[in-house]
């Protein structure tokens, strides 16, 4: 054995190490996960509140507009389908409340179903609003357009079944989320969030054109266009901020933009807050129906 590799014990006791020339590089250590924003208890309370208000409001609209005594026109067909779509979003709130309270307990299949239903509610809602904008510009077959909105929304949401799975959040707690690590998942996630924050403002501008250019004294059409304008504006205000934050998170996941811990934590907090705002949208439309849809007011009175 070579003796040159051995040091006497006395020498080891006198060895000192100084770190005066050592500097920490923030790019070389991992970011530790931050606390959930909002707090899980607040998330559960808001989700259950959104479900209760959304279910009661949209179910009431379905019963009211669906009864034989209610005179339905083309606008009523669109709003009936919007209420059904918002009711679907409200039902998803219950499953998300379970995920936020104690972790995901419904297995991998339940996670995939939840993700697909959430995406379908987004895409179908955007397509139905597009049909409403077409209705404000030119009358079309409302039954056909609503059916196409549900069919296309279903097929566009199918990739969520492939890319959603249960993963470990911390310790033994599981969560349901869509992953963006594979090659095909990144562009699909970018497309979803682009649809969520870019198309609603365009629909709002499109729906505002006939309202701004409207010069007739027909108050019936004015109320109709005011309702369509308000629905597109509400969708933009409540839905777009979340998808802007999720779009930025997707860009960071794909290393398209430079990532640091501060930017990562800020994006996570923005997603948490704006997702709660997006969840509240499911009970906003029934309020607008009662305020601006004159047929509902006349029927109730």
N, C-alpha and C positions, 0 to 999 in steps of 0.2 A: 504494500500500500504506500503510495507516495506521501511523504511527510509534509510536503509543501502545501497540502490542502488543509492541514490541521493547524488550529490556533490554540495557544494556551488559554486556560480559563481566565487567568489574570488579565490577559489582553482583551477578552470578550467583556469583562466587567468595566473596562475603561473606555469602551467604544461609545461615542455620542453621535447622534444624527441631527443635523439642522435642516430646516425646511424654509430657510429665508429666500431661496431662489425658486421655490415651487409656487406656481400660480394655477388656480383652478380654471379650466376651460369649460364653460357652460355647455358647449356642444358635445362634450364627451360623457355626460352622465344623463341617465334617463329621467323623464318627468314622472314624478309620483302622481297618482290620480288624486284629483281634488274632490272635495265634498260635493254632493249633489246639490244643484241649485235649480229650483227651490228644494227645500227639505222634503224628504219622502212623505212625511205626514201631511205637509201642505199639498204636495202633488196628489195624494190620495183624496184629500178633501175637495180639491178643485175638480178632479176627474169625476168624482161621484156627483158633485154639483152640476157639472156639465152634462153628465148622463141624465140626471133627473129632469133638468130643465129642457134638454134637447128631446128626450123621449116624450115628455108630456106635451110640449109644444108641437112637435112634428106629428105625433100620433093624433093630436086633436085636429090638425090641418088635414090629415088623411081621412079621418072620419067625416069632417065637415064637408070637404070638397068631394068626397066619394059618395055622399048620400044622394039619392035620386032627386030630392027637391032642389039641389044646388045646380044652377044653370052654368055649365062649364063651357068656356070658349077655348080657343087655342092657348091663350095665356094660362088658363087654369090647368091645362094638361102639362105644361112645362113646370108650373109650380107644384103640382101634385107629384111629379117625378123628383123635383128638388127636395120636397119634404121626405120622400122615401129614401133619397140618398143621404140626407142629414140624419135620418133615423138610423141608417146603417153606421154612420160615423159615431152616433151616440152609443150604440151597442158596443162598439170597439172600445169606448171609454171604460167599460166595466173590466174588460180583460187587461187594459193598461193599468187600471187601479190595482189589480191583483199583482201585476209585475212590479209596480212601484212599492207595494206594501211589504210583501214577503218574498219577492223573487218569483221567477216564472216556474209554475208548477204544473202546467198543462202539456208538457212534453214538446218534442220537436215538431210534430204534426200540427199541434195547436198554434205554435209560433208561426209556422208557414201560412196557416189559414188567416191568422190575425194580420200579418203583413200584407197578404194579398187583398184582404177586405179593406184595409186602410188605404192602399194604393188605388184600388178600384173607386173608393169614395172620392179620392182626389181627382182622378182622371175623368170619371163620370160627371162630377160637379163642374169641371172646366168645360166639358163638351156640352152639358146642358146649358151653361151660361152662354156658350157660343150659339146654341140654338135660340136662346132668348134674344141675343143681339140680332140674329137673322130675322127673328120675328118682328123686332122693332123697325127693321129696314124694309123687309118685304115678307109678306105672309107665305108660309110654307106648310107642308104636311107635318103637323106637330107630333102625331103618333109615330110616324116614320122616323123623324129626327130623334125623338126620345128613345126609341128602340135601338137605333144605331149608336146612340151615346152609351147605353148600357152594354151593348155587345162589344164595341171597341174598347170601352173602359175595362171590361173583363179580360180581353186578350192582351191589352197593354200591361195589365197588372200581373199577368201570369209569371213573368220572371222573378217576382218577389218570392214565389214558392221555391225557386231553385236557390236563391241567395240568402234566405233567412234561416237562421238556426239558433239554437240555444247555446250560450257561452257563459263562462264563469265571470261574474262581476267582481267579487271579492270573497275569498274563502270558499264556503260551500254555497253561496248565494248565486243563483242562475238568473240570467236575463235574456229576453228575446230581442234580437236586433238583426238588421241587415248588414252583411259584411261587404267591404269594398276592396278586398285584397286581390281577387283574381282579375285576369285581363278583361273579361267581359263585364264584370260587376261595376267597374269604374265608369265606363261610358253610359251604362244604363242608369246608374245613380245620378250622374251629371244630367242626363236627359230628364229624369223625374223631377229634380229640383229646378231645372231650367223651366219646365212646364209650370211648376208651382209658383215661381216668382216673376216670370217674364210674360206669360200669356194673360193672366188676370188684368194687369194694367192696360194691355192692348185691348182687351175686351171692354174695359171701362171707357177707354177713349172711343172705341167703336160705338158703344151704346150711348155715349154722350152726344154724338153727332146729330142724330134725329131729334134729341131733346133740345139742343141749342138752336138747330135750324127750324124748330117747330114754330109755325106762325099762325096756326089755326086757333079758334076759340073753343074747340071741342075739348071740354074739360075731361071727358072720359079718356081720350087718348093721352092727355097730359098726365093724368094719374098713372096710366099704364106705363108710360115712358119714365116717369119718376120712380116707379117701383123697380123697373129693370135697371135703371141707373144706380139705385141704392143697393140692389143685390150684388151687382158687379163691384161696387165700391167696398161693400162689406167683405166680400171674398178677398179683395186685394189687401185690405187693411189687416185682416185677421190671419190670412194664410201666407202671404208673401214674405214677411219677416223671417218666419221659420225656415222657409226654403232658401232664402239668401244665406242664413247661417249654415244650413246643411250643405249648401253648394260650396261654401268656403271650407267646411270640414272635409268634403270629398276631394277638393283640390289639394289639401294638405295630406290626405291619405295616399294620394297618387304621387306625392313629391313634386307636384307641379309648381307649388309656391314654397318658399323657404319657411321652415317651421322652427319655432322656439317655444319654450315652456309657457311664457307669458301669452303668446298668441294662441297656443293650444288651450290653456285654461280659460281665456276670454271667449273663445269660440264655444267651448263646452257650456259655459254659463249662458251665453246668448242662445244656444240651442235649447237649454232647459227652460228659460223664460219664454222664448217665442213659441215653443211647443205648447206651453200652457195657453198662450193667446190663441194659437191655432185650434186647440181643443174647444175653446169657447164659441167658435163659429157655428157649431151645430145647433145652438139655441137662439142665434141672432135672427135668422131668416123668419121664423114664426112671428117675432116681434115686428119685423118690417111688414109682414103680411097684414097684421092687425092695424098698423098705422097707415099704410098706403094702399092696400087693396080694397077698393070701395065695395066690391061684391061681398067680401067677408063682413064688412061693417054693416052693410044693408041686410045681410042674412041674419046676423046676430041681433040686430035691432028689430 
